[in-house]
Amino acid sequence: TYSPSDPSIIFILIFPFFRLRIFDSGVMVIEHQSHNEEEMVASALETVSERGSLTSEEFAKIVGMSVLLAKERLLLAENMGHLCRDDSVEGLRFYPNLFLTQS
């Protein structure tokens, strides 16, 4: 539940074409209602595929968004099965899920 004094609720009431999105990690963003999750994931997959693999930081720089939001998008694409990741001492790196594209 949200308090009527919550700034995100006030924003959404003032700008009804926007909505609050809460990612599984708890990160909250305000996005336009026309925002399409499938297009967002397809775009992330295309960007990662073009380069072979990307970290959240690299992806953020390429698409021009915050590292936190970039990581959430990559994790969403992973959760949908389009990307896989390697979590090593060098950090988190995302790759296209070749199990879907190669037989």
C-alpha positions, 0 to 999 in steps of 0.5 A: 500500500502507498501513502497519499503523501507518497511522491510517486503516487502524487506524480501518477495522479498528476500525470495519468499516462505514467505508471509506477513499475517495481522490479523484483529487486525493489527498484522503482521507476516511473514509465509511460503506459505505452512502454512495451516490455517485450520491445524493451527485452528484444532491444536488450537482446539485440544490443547484447547479441551485436557485441557478444556479451555486455556488463550492466555498465557497458549496456548502460553506456551504449543505450544511455541510461543509469547502470541500475536501470540497465541491470534491471533490463538485462535481468528481465531479459534473463528472466524471460529466457533471452539472456544468460549470465556469468557471475564471476569475480570480474562482475556480472556479464550477460550473453545471448541464450544460445540454447534458444537459437542453436539446436 
